[in-house]
Amino acid sequence: MKKIIFSYFTLAALTALVQKIVALLTAKLPENAMVISLLNRIQPQIETALQAIGSSRKTPLTQTVTAADLRRDNTFRSLRDTIKAGLRRQNEAYRSACEALWPEFEKNNLELYYLARDKQTAATESLLADLRKPENAPHLATTHTADWVTELYNDNQAYVTASAQRSAERSSDDTLRDAEAFKALKTTLELLQNILNTMQAMQDPRGIDEVVAEVSQYIAEANAAAKQSQSNNSADENNDDTE
């Protein structure tokens, strides 16, 4: 029998293949006790897989977290770049204020938005504490960035809140994750393939060759489709990375 190349498959694609195989076996081998027993085992796994499909993808809260992270990135970068540009300004008072503030950015990582998000949160909090030191108050006033610093604080807090909400949602979510559902289906499918191969070797029941040939055809088609889909997704990701 044709082997399933599991590494090509998403949970959705594997579930679709299983459903086709189950429908075929139900129609072709409706009275075989071993097949019936296995199908009874597979059916709950299919239902669980259907519920789990996409559970590891972006949820609305994940999108909120991502948006909050991007917002604080933009606020930090625009504030940093404004102070950096001020280092070249001819206005002496403004330039001096930027020269006083710039080391605070250097100290806390000029590219902190590249850090892991939790580390970025800590680095941003440290930067805010430094910028808000009493001796920096006049410099913020001169550069008209006090409100900007407040915006960065608010954006950082918004990220922390969104991240905490997502963590709370995940901890209370008892939906089986994609990977777990995939593993359960994979194990049962491997058992099914072994059983059908054994039946074919024994030539029992009658018509087993036809059944195995049809299942193999389903698998071959699904392998090809899954491989193509994987290639397309990889190409899309590479294009996204270069934009």
WOCORUR-V574434 format. One record per residue. N is the residue number from 1. RES is the residue in one letter. PSI is psi in whole degrees, 0 to 359 (999 if undefined). OMEGA is omega in degrees with one decimal (999 if undefined). D_FIRST is the distance of its C-alpha to the first C-alpha in whole Angstrom. Layout:
# WOCORUR-V574434
{{N & RES & PSI & OMEGA & D_FIRST} {N & RES & PSI & OMEGA & D_FIRST}}
This chain:
# WOCORUR-V574434
{{1 & M & 145 & 177.2 & 0} {2 & K & 136 & -179.9 & 4} {3 & K & 144 & 175.4 & 6} {4 & I & 126 & 177.7 & 9} {5 & I & 87 & -170.9 & 12} {6 & F & 331 & -177.3 & 15} {7 & S & 342 & 178.7 & 18} {8 & Y & 339 & -163.9 & 18} {9 & F & 142 & 162.6 & 18} {10 & T & 169 & 177.4 & 21} {11 & L & 320 & -179.2 & 22} {12 & A & 316 & -179.6 & 22} {13 & A & 319 & -180.0 & 19} {14 & L & 321 & 178.8 & 17} {15 & T & 319 & 178.3 & 19} {16 & A & 319 & 177.8 & 19} {17 & L & 315 & 179.9 & 15} {18 & V & 317 & -179.3 & 15} {19 & Q & 321 & 178.4 & 18} {20 & K & 318 & -179.8 & 16} {21 & I & 318 & 179.2 & 13} {22 & V & 316 & 179.4 & 16} {23 & A & 319 & 179.3 & 18} {24 & L & 311 & -178.0 & 15} {25 & L & 324 & 178.1 & 15} {26 & T & 323 & -179.4 & 18} {27 & A & 322 & -173.2 & 19} {28 & K & 328 & -176.8 & 17} {29 & L & 59 & -172.9 & 17} {30 & P & 345 & -175.0 & 20} {31 & E & 4 & -179.3 & 22} {32 & N & 118 & -173.0 & 19} {33 & A & 320 & -177.6 & 21} {34 & M & 318 & 179.5 & 18} {35 & V & 317 & 179.1 & 16} {36 & I & 317 & 179.9 & 20} {37 & S & 318 & -179.0 & 21} {38 & L & 321 & 179.1 & 18} {39 & L & 324 & 176.7 & 18} {40 & N & 330 & 177.9 & 22} {41 & R & 323 & -175.9 & 21} {42 & I & 322 & -172.1 & 19} {43 & Q & 312 & 177.0 & 22} {44 & P & 328 & 178.9 & 25} {45 & Q & 324 & 176.8 & 23} {46 & I & 315 & -179.5 & 22} {47 & E & 318 & 178.0 & 26} {48 & T & 318 & 179.7 & 27} {49 & A & 319 & 179.8 & 24} {50 & L & 324 & 177.6 & 26} {51 & Q & 327 & -174.5 & 29} {52 & A & 339 & -176.5 & 28} {53 & I & 125 & 178.5 & 27} {54 & G & 0 & -177.1 & 30} {55 & S & 339 & 179.3 & 32} {56 & S & 359 & 178.7 & 32} {57 & R & 184 & -176.3 & 33} {58 & K & 125 & 172.9 & 37} {59 & T & 166 & 176.8 & 39} {60 & P & 321 & -179.9 & 42} {61 & L & 326 & 176.4 & 44} {62 & T & 320 & 176.9 & 42} {63 & Q & 322 & 178.3 & 43} {64 & T & 318 & 178.6 & 46} {65 & V & 315 & 179.7 & 46} {66 & T & 318 & 179.1 & 45} {67 & A & 320 & 179.7 & 48} {68 & A & 321 & 178.7 & 50} {69 & D & 318 & 178.9 & 49} {70 & L & 322 & -179.5 & 50} {71 & R & 314 & -179.3 & 53} {72 & R & 328 & 174.7 & 54} {73 & D & 312 & -177.5 & 53} {74 & N & 321 & 179.3 & 55} {75 & T & 316 & 178.2 & 58} {76 & F & 312 & -174.8 & 58} {77 & R & 321 & 179.8 & 58} {78 & S & 321 & 177.5 & 60} {79 & L & 313 & 178.3 & 63} {80 & R & 314 & -176.1 & 62} {81 & D & 328 & 177.5 & 62} {82 & T & 316 & 178.6 & 66} {83 & I & 320 & 179.0 & 67} {84 & K & 317 & 179.0 & 66} {85 & A & 326 & -179.5 & 67} {86 & G & 341 & 178.5 & 71} {87 & L & 341 & -179.1 & 71} {88 & R & 3 & -177.0 & 72} {89 & R & 144 & -179.1 & 74} {90 & Q & 331 & 178.9 & 78} {91 & N & 115 & -171.8 & 79} {92 & E & 318 & -179.0 & 80} {93 & A & 317 & -179.5 & 80} {94 & Y & 316 & -180.0 & 77} {95 & R & 318 & -179.6 & 75} {96 & S & 322 & 178.0 & 77} {97 & A & 318 & 178.7 & 75} {98 & C & 322 & 178.5 & 72} {99 & E & 330 & 178.4 & 72} {100 & A & 325 & -176.9 & 73} {101 & L & 329 & -173.3 & 70} {102 & W & 319 & 179.0 & 67} {103 & P & 333 & 177.6 & 67} {104 & E & 324 & 176.7 & 66} {105 & F & 317 & 179.0 & 63} {106 & E & 318 & -178.6 & 63} {107 & K & 323 & -172.5 & 63} {108 & N & 12 & 175.7 & 60} {109 & N & 110 & -178.9 & 58} {110 & L & 339 & 179.8 & 58} {111 & E & 47 & -176.1 & 54} {112 & L & 342 & 179.3 & 54} {113 & Y & 348 & 175.5 & 51} {114 & Y & 350 & -179.4 & 49} {115 & L & 160 & 170.4 & 49} {116 & A & 148 & -168.4 & 46} {117 & R & 320 & 179.1 & 47} {118 & D & 320 & 178.2 & 49} {119 & K & 325 & 177.3 & 51} {120 & Q & 320 & 178.4 & 52} {121 & T & 314 & -179.2 & 53} {122 & A & 319 & 179.9 & 55} {123 & A & 322 & 178.5 & 56} {124 & T & 318 & 178.3 & 58} {125 & E & 320 & 178.3 & 59} {126 & S & 317 & 178.3 & 61} {127 & L & 315 & -179.7 & 62} {128 & L & 319 & 179.1 & 64} {129 & A & 321 & -179.7 & 66} {130 & D & 317 & -179.6 & 67} {131 & L & 332 & -176.2 & 68} {132 & R & 11 & 174.8 & 70} {133 & K & 145 & -176.2 & 72} {134 & P & 321 & -176.6 & 75} {135 & E & 343 & 179.2 & 76} {136 & N & 351 & -178.4 & 74} {137 & A & 313 & 179.6 & 75} {138 & P & 329 & 179.5 & 78} {139 & H & 322 & 176.4 & 75} {140 & L & 323 & 179.1 & 73} {141 & A & 316 & -179.2 & 76} {142 & T & 321 & -177.8 & 77} {143 & T & 359 & -179.8 & 73} {144 & H & 41 & -176.7 & 73} {145 & T & 8 & 179.8 & 69} {146 & A & 316 & 178.5 & 70} {147 & D & 327 & 179.3 & 68} {148 & W & 319 & 177.3 & 65} {149 & V & 321 & 176.6 & 65} {150 & T & 321 & 177.1 & 65} {151 & E & 318 & 178.8 & 62} {152 & L & 319 & 176.9 & 60} {153 & Y & 313 & -178.7 & 61} {154 & N & 319 & -179.9 & 60} {155 & D & 322 & 178.3 & 57} {156 & N & 318 & 178.8 & 56} {157 & Q & 324 & 178.2 & 57} {158 & A & 322 & 176.5 & 55} {159 & Y & 313 & -179.1 & 52} {160 & V & 317 & -179.7 & 52} {161 & T & 314 & -179.6 & 53} {162 & A & 320 & 179.6 & 49} {163 & S & 319 & 178.7 & 47} {164 & A & 320 & 178.5 & 49} {165 & Q & 318 & 178.9 & 48} {166 & R & 319 & 178.6 & 44} {167 & S & 319 & 178.9 & 44} {168 & A & 320 & 179.4 & 46} {169 & E & 317 & -179.2 & 43} {170 & R & 322 & -177.8 & 40} {171 & S & 336 & -179.5 & 42} {172 & S & 359 & -177.4 & 42} {173 & D & 116 & -179.3 & 39} {174 & D & 13 & 177.2 & 36} {175 & T & 132 & 177.4 & 33} {176 & L & 132 & -177.6 & 30} {177 & R & 160 & -177.6 & 30} {178 & D & 310 & -174.0 & 27} {179 & A & 321 & -179.9 & 25} {180 & E & 316 & 179.1 & 26} {181 & A & 321 & 179.0 & 24} {182 & F & 315 & -178.7 & 21} {183 & K & 319 & 179.8 & 21} {184 & A & 316 & 178.5 & 21} {185 & L & 319 & -179.7 & 18} {186 & K & 314 & -179.3 & 16} {187 & T & 316 & -178.6 & 16} {188 & T & 322 & 178.4 & 16} {189 & L & 320 & 177.6 & 12} {190 & E & 321 & 177.0 & 11} {191 & L & 317 & 179.1 & 13} {192 & L & 316 & 178.8 & 11} {193 & Q & 319 & 178.4 & 7} {194 & N & 318 & -179.1 & 9} {195 & I & 314 & -179.2 & 11} {196 & L & 322 & 176.7 & 8} {197 & N & 320 & 178.6 & 7} {198 & T & 317 & 178.2 & 10} {199 & M & 318 & -179.8 & 11} {200 & Q & 320 & 178.6 & 9} {201 & A & 326 & -179.6 & 11} {202 & M & 352 & -177.8 & 14} {203 & Q & 45 & 178.8 & 14} {204 & D & 126 & 8.1 & 15} {205 & P & 178 & 178.8 & 16} {206 & R & 140 & 178.9 & 17} {207 & G & 9 & -176.7 & 15} {208 & I & 328 & 179.2 & 11} {209 & D & 317 & 179.8 & 10} {210 & E & 318 & -179.9 & 11} {211 & V & 313 & -179.5 & 10} {212 & V & 321 & 179.3 & 6} {213 & A & 319 & 179.9 & 7} {214 & E & 318 & 178.0 & 10} {215 & V & 318 & 178.9 & 8} {216 & S & 322 & 178.2 & 6} {217 & Q & 317 & 176.5 & 9} {218 & Y & 315 & -176.8 & 11} {219 & I & 317 & -179.9 & 9} {220 & A & 315 & -179.9 & 10} {221 & E & 318 & -179.2 & 13} {222 & A & 320 & 176.5 & 14} {223 & N & 313 & -178.3 & 13} {224 & A & 316 & -179.5 & 16} {225 & A & 318 & -179.0 & 18} {226 & A & 321 & 178.6 & 18} {227 & K & 317 & 179.5 & 19} {228 & Q & 318 & 179.4 & 21} {229 & S & 320 & 178.9 & 23} {230 & Q & 319 & 179.1 & 23} {231 & S & 318 & 179.0 & 25} {232 & N & 318 & 179.9 & 27} {233 & N & 321 & 179.5 & 28} {234 & S & 320 & 178.8 & 29} {235 & A & 319 & 178.4 & 31} {236 & D & 318 & -179.6 & 33} {237 & E & 320 & 179.0 & 34} {238 & N & 321 & 177.8 & 35} {239 & N & 319 & 179.3 & 37} {240 & D & 322 & -177.2 & 38} {241 & D & 335 & -175.7 & 39} {242 & T & 356 & -179.4 & 41} {243 & E & 999 & 999 & 43}}
